[in-house]
């Protein structure tokens, strides 16, 4: 099921009568006054001012003739600064004219328009009635836009339509189409290779699947392993979530959606990297076969884990995948997951938490996020809390009984499966917009997509 078969873009040849949308530096009062012309006094009377984000429509000979959006020069690399265009422009074709913002603003503006225009619906398909003219050489823009919409579609898809096998199949189809090698592991093979992940999925009739995909730009390209948590629905297991806590749990596969979107975009962009992708696709349900509090599970690494809480299942999914990824010693491992509420308490919904055992890798990701206005915030792997995961009956537990530092202890759990010397970073994301804002419609969100892609590009440049 594909709610979005196409993007709201056209070429100049397809839209010869496109109206102009003027993007103006809000500091450039002369340019704004010139564009407003005879309408300046009227618009000022209506409360229009040239502050950041100010938008207005200008009359033409028959209806709306043009539009103006004011943007602060400091925000030109942030697509969200232009997100208003996706909802405020009337039907028809539009083309961007820049005033004092620099040519680099064009991609941000077009991506912001596309991000803002996104809507998820499984009802009757509706044609795209507002479209933007894009340059002929818009490869990067189109790749990013497709990745954002694809990732959002996956997160927004109801769990009855996107279970573990459906997620695996959609991932496989998207990657095979792009030339990647894909295998889907299920059944006895999955139980043997990923025993801890298999235990998480035992409670559901919808059995787990693991996607393993590979794509190599060339021999000798730096090899990076991507891992995503794909819990297609999370009831919490026997440690059952509340009704409110369960309501959005279709988004608990947001880490898998993010990393799948990253790999699709990386291939579309032709990034000079050797990529591996592992997605742990599973459902955490309640039944007579489900794991229980107090159970002891054996992981792929051979280490044993005492289950202190069945709702801390994401780390049980990731640990086997991290172990397998580490066995081939890639240049770096990056995992992403909607792992803890504690990360949201600390950083809110917009800023994913970043943990890493390598300062250079962490700095690269943080700087990539700043460069793309897709920020993350580094948090500490504070080993003073390691003892909080101690267990009397297993090598360690999956949770601590202390009501503090939940994001840190979750990351410390994952680090137990990372060999010494292996570079690794963990991204704890929310994958959701609680309400609609410019460029950020309510629903699923691939936070960190642009930052990770920029990281991959810089890894190549530094290799």
PEVEN-V42155 format. One line per field, one symbol per residue. phi: phi as a letter, one per 30 degrees, with the letter a starting at -180 (. if undefined). psi: psi as a letter, one per 40 degrees, with the letter a starting at -180 (. if undefined). burial: 1 if it has 9 or more other C-alpha atoms within 8 Angstrom, else 0. A space follows every 10 residues. Layout:
BEGIN
phi=???
psi=???
burial=???
END
This chain:
BEGIN
phi=.bdbdbcdcb ddddbdcddc cdcbdddcdd ddddddhdce ddddddjdbd dejdbaccdb dbjdcabbbc bdedcdcced dcdeedccdd ekcbbdbcbi cidddddedd ddedddddbc acdedcddcc bcdcddcced eddddddddd ddeddddedd cbcedddddd ddddddecjd cbbccbhddd eddbddeddd dddcdcddbc cbbbbbdadi ddcbccbbdc ddabdjiddd ddedddecdd ddcddddddd dddddddedi ddbcccbbcc cabcbcadcd dcejdcccce djdcbdddad dcdddddddd ddeddddchd dacbcbadcb ddddddbidc cddcbacbdd dddddddddd dchbdbbdbd ddddceddcd bdbbdaccbc dddbhddddd ddedddccde iddabbcccc iacdbdbeib dekebcejed dddddddddd dcd
psi=hgegeiifii iddegefhih hhhhheegdd ddddddbeed dddddeehif ihehiiihia dgahdiihhh hhdeeeehdd deddddddhi iaiiihhihe eiddeddddd ddddddehih heahhhiheh ihhiidffdd dddddddddd dddddehidd egaddddddd dddddddeei hhihhibddd dddgdddddd edeiehiiih hhiihhdihe ihhhhhhhhf hdhheeadgh iidddedeed eefddddddd ddddddddef igihhihhhh hihhihaeei iiheihihid eeiihhhdhe efdddddddd dddddddegi dihhihigdi ddddddeade hihhiiehdd dddddddddd defgiihhii gheeeddeei ieeidiieii ehfifddddd dddddeehih ehhiihhhid fihdihiheg ihaihghedd dddddddddd de.
burial=0010000101 1100100111 1111110100 1110010001 0011000101 1011101110 0001111111 1110011111 1111110000 0011110110 1001110111 1111111100 0000000001 1111000000 1011111111 1111111010 0111111100 1101110101 1101111001 1001111111 1111011111 1111111000 1111111111 1111111110 1000010011 1111111111 1111111010 1111111111 1111110001 1110011111 0001111111 1111111111 1111110001 1111111111 0111001010 1111111100 1101110111 1111111100 1000010111 1001111111 0000011111 1111001100 0111111111 1110000111 1111111111 1111111111 000
END
